[in-house]
Structure formats: C-alpha cells, structure tokens
Amino acid sequence: MLASVAALPLFPTTIAGSLPKPSWLAAPNKLWAPWRSEGDEVEEAKADATLLALKLQEDASIDIVGDGEQSRQHFVHGFLEAVDGIDFNRRVGMGIRNNRYRAMCPTVVGPLALRSRVHAREARLARAHTTRKLKFTLPGPMTIVDTIADVHYGNRATMAMAFAALLNQEALGLAADGVDVIQFDEPAFNVYMDDAAGWGIEALHRAIEGVAATSAVHICYGYGIPANIEWKAALGTEWRQYEKVFPALARSRIDQVSLECINSHVPMSVLKLLDGKDVLVGVIDVATDAIETPDDVVAAIARAADYVPKEKIIACTNCGMAPMRRDIAMKKLEALSQGAALARERFG
C-alpha cells in the first residue's frame, strides 16, 4: 500500500464522486448503464476502469482523487447490493426526492445487516495506486431511506439509523484501507430540510462514529439530467434551501460540506452559515457540456471567498459526472485544476 503523502495546496481540487464509465465497461452517457460483461470479466473491467479513473484525475492535476464510482451502477444501490434484509425482487413504484422522480425501489423486509465489506476491493486498489489524498463516497442514510421501500421498520428515522450503523461498518473499513476522506452523498438534504437538520445529521454522526478519516457530506441539486434541470428551473431565482440545514451542519461533527455553486441560484452569502467547516465549492457545472474557462473557476472561487476563509475552500464539481461524455468530463477536470492554479496566483 502506498502512503498518502501529497501535500495539499491552497484551493485543492477534487471531484464530487462519479466519473463517466468507459464504453467497454458500461453503456455510455446514461445513469443505471448496464454492464458490458458479467462474472469475473466484469469485475476485472471494473478494476481496470478504477485505475484509469485515477490516472485521468492525476493527469488533470486533481489533488484529492477518487475511484470515480466505476464499480457501481448507482451511488445508492451500489451499497445496497451488499445488504441483507432487502428484497430486490419486491420492487415498489414510489416517488423519491419529494416526488421529483418516480422509481421502482427494492423493499426492506427485515433487519438490515452487511453480508461483507462493500467497497474494499476498489478502495484498496485505489490506495495502492496513488500517493495523492484519496476520497471515497458512500450514500448518506437519509438519501438511502428516500430511495427504498419499507415494510419492516415503519419509521424513516429508525431505518436511517439502521443504515447508518451499516455505513459506519464500511466507513471504518475504508479508513483502515487508507482512505483519507469519506464523503456521504445526501441530495435528500435539500428536499427534506427540517428532517435533515434533525435526524438526518444524527444519522450521519452515527455513520462516522469512531472513523479516523476526514468526513464530508455532499448536498447538491443533482446530476445534469432532464428531471433535475426541469426541477431546478422551478425553484425560482434564489435557491435558499441550504439556509435551513447549514446552521445545523455548522454545529455538527462533519468536517466538510460539498455543494453546488457555479451556474446555480444559491446566494453565496449562505456559505457563511458553514462557519468552521471546509467547504467544497462546486465550480464545475455538470448540467452543461460547455467547458468552463479557468477564469470562470476563479470567479466562482472568488465569490465563495467573500464568505469562507480561503484556506477552507476546496474546488470541486457541482455533482457527479457519471452521465456525461468522457471527453467533456476530462476537459472540465482540466479546467478545474487550471482555474484553481490561477486562483492561487491571484489570491495566494
């Protein structure tokens, strides 16, 4: 295992989590893309794609790299596949994210338990092949609860705590594998704001209990897919949902908060509500194929720096890039690193 030795510069760069999959691994430009092979062959292909994702991030000079979620078809269900107590044959059509989408969801039918480690293979592979800081993403408890049917627990908060205990087992394992940052993806936090500020954060606290790695939570307005773009267009000229949850996150034990900034209608003044936290500022838009210029990235960082100490700013993508064209995604990663380097020159 290689040591994580890379020192971080001002405005270090990272990705929200997912990257497009190679066409030889899965069908391109879509979520839930089916695998091109099966059995041992697909497992080998996932490993190859993970190494490629690392190499591409390093080539783009990304400072905190990840596995690109190459071994998962979906950021939630990639974790659920290793959980007992879920019947994947008992699917229920239900609205998720406050009915923004309708999905066929598997059902929790009994007590939840992990059959085994979920992401040990790809985490250890990534750790062995990079000396950069390594981040790994997991679905957050509230978002899992919002993406699955339930006939066992009967209470969303209770079920969230049960999932949080499983996430904690995996997070402890990831930290032992050498992962530096463990990020929980919680898009549900900008939909159910009151619950997020209460049992949502408490479930995250359970998920990070005893975990030595840096903890992060990613909250955004979603992938650049039509349903999200349509929803965001209906949110008005100011997106103030974060105001309800950021004060609670500032008081929480979570180390970092990741959010969508560039080309959004989030008032940058809400960032001051995260006082004391590292802020992963989304400076790359995943809802458009237009490539940001380094100056675009600098401008987004500068707006954030009005409200967040510059040593607390991490430059990031708005959300995952899984449905994007690979060539577009790579150009955007290059713009991310070039813009952060330019921001260091101007503000460092």
C-alpha positions, 0 to 999 in steps of 0.5 A: 500500500502506498502512503498518502503523502501529497501535500495539499495546496491552497484551493485543492481540487477534487471531484464530487464522486462519479466519473463517466464509465468507459464504453467497454465497461458500461453503456455510455452517457446514461445513469443505471448503464448496464454492464458490458460483461458479467462474472469475473470479466466484469469485475476485472473491467471494473478494476481496470476502469478504477485505475484509469479513473485515477490516472485521468484525475492525476493527469488533470492535476486533481489533488484529492482523487477518487475511484470515480464510482466505476464499480457501481451502477448507482451511488445508492444501490451500489451499497445496497447490493451488499445488504441483507434484509432487502428484497430486490425482487419486491420492487415498489413504484414510489416517488423519491426526492419529494416526488421529483422522480418516480422509481421502482425501489427494492423493499426492506423486509427485515433487519438490515445487516452487511453480508461483507465489506462493500467497497474494499476491493476498489478502495484498496486498489485505489490506495495502492495506486496513488500517493495523492489524498484519496476520497471515497463516497458512500450514500448518506442514510437519509438519501438511502431511506428516500430511495427504498421501500419499507415494510419492516421498520415503519419509521424513516428515522429508525431505518436511517439509523439502521443504515447508518450503523451499516455505513459506519461498518464500511466507513471504518473499513475504508479508513483502515484501507487508507482512505483519507476522506469519506464523503456521504452523498445526501441530495435528500438534504435539500428536499427534506430540510427540517428532517435533515437538520434533525435526524438526518445529521444524527444519522450521519454522526452515527455513520462516522462514529469512531472513523479516523478519516476526514468526513464530508457530506455532499448536498447538491441539486443533482446530476445534469439530467432532464428531471433535475434541470426541469426541477431546478428551473422551478425553484425560482431565482434564489435557491435558499434551501441550504439556509435551513440545514447549514446552521445545523451542519455548522454545529455538527461533527462533519468536517466538510460540506460539498455543494453546488455553486457555479451556474446555480441560484444559491446566494453565496452569502449562505456559505457563511452559515458553514462557519468552521467547516471546509467547504467544497465549492462546486465550480464545475457545472455538470448540467452543461457540456460547455467547458468552463474557462479557468477564469470562470473557476476563479470567479466562482472561487472568488465569490465563495471567498467573500464568505469562507476563509480561503484556506477552507475552500476546496474546488470541486464539481457541482455533482457527479459526472457519471452521465456525461461524455468522457471527453467533456468530463476530462476537459472540465477536470482540466479546467478545474485544476487550471482555474484553481492554479490561477486562483492561487496566483491571484489570491495566494 
